[in-house]
Amino acid sequence: MLNDRIQTPDSLQHVLRKAEEYLGTLPLETPYSEFEHKFQEIGLERGWGDTAERVLESIQLLLDLLEAPDPCTLETFLGRIPMVFNVVILSPHGYFAQDNVLGYPDTGGQVV
């Protein structure tokens, strides 16, 4: 969501304010693709939202977090940003997906 043009928290806040100002001049339904290049120039990448309205809301949430953090705002912000999770299936006793193990005590103890 950020590129290498943003190096410090102060520069992040400055860029977010600049983006907030710019988005205020656009119609709310403007697709991200129409201002993507402008955002890349100032240090912002994809992931903020698909329309000017959604991007503006995300930026305002992050600005709120930087100025006065609280759990509710953090939860809302984290719910909006794209995240990648690794999924691991662990079977400590080797019973997962093996034949003739039904009834063994640990067949349901996999960690996902």
Backbone hydrogen bonds, N-H to C=O, Kabsch-Sander energy under -0.5 kcal/mol:
donor,donor_aa,acceptor,acceptor_aa,energy
3,N,43,G,-2.3
6,I,3,N,-1.6
7,Q,5,R,-0.7
12,L,8,T,-2.1
13,Q,9,P,-2.5
14,H,10,D,-2.3
15,V,11,S,-2.5
16,L,12,L,-2.7
17,R,13,Q,-2.3
18,K,14,H,-2.2
19,A,15,V,-2.7
20,E,16,L,-2.6
21,E,17,R,-2.3
22,Y,18,K,-2.4
23,L,19,A,-2.9
24,G,20,E,-1.4
25,T,22,Y,-1.6
26,L,23,L,-1.3
30,T,27,P,-1.9
32,Y,50,D,-2.1
34,E,31,P,-1.7
35,F,32,Y,-1.6
36,E,32,Y,-0.9
39,F,35,F,-2.1
40,Q,36,E,-2.4
41,E,37,H,-1.9
42,I,38,K,-1.2
43,G,39,F,-1.1
44,L,39,F,-3.0
45,E,1,M,-2.5
52,A,30,T,-2.0
53,E,28,L,-2.2
55,V,51,T,-2.6
56,L,52,A,-2.5
57,E,53,E,-2.3
58,S,54,R,-2.2
59,I,55,V,-2.6
60,Q,56,L,-2.5
61,L,57,E,-2.2
62,L,58,S,-2.2
63,L,59,I,-2.5
64,D,60,Q,-2.4
65,L,61,L,-2.2
66,L,62,L,-2.4
67,E,63,L,-1.9
68,A,64,D,-3.1
74,L,70,D,-2.2
75,E,71,P,-2.5
76,T,72,C,-2.2
77,F,73,T,-2.7
78,L,74,L,-2.8
79,G,75,E,-1.7
80,R,76,T,-0.7
80,R,77,F,-1.3
81,I,77,F,-1.5
88,V,86,N,-0.5
90,L,88,V,-0.6
90,L,111,V,-2.2
94,G,91,S,-1.0
98,Q,95,Y,-1.5
101,V,98,Q,-0.6
104,Y,101,V,-2.4
107,T,104,Y,-1.4
109,G,106,D,-1.4
111,V,90,L,-1.9
112,V,110,Q,-0.5
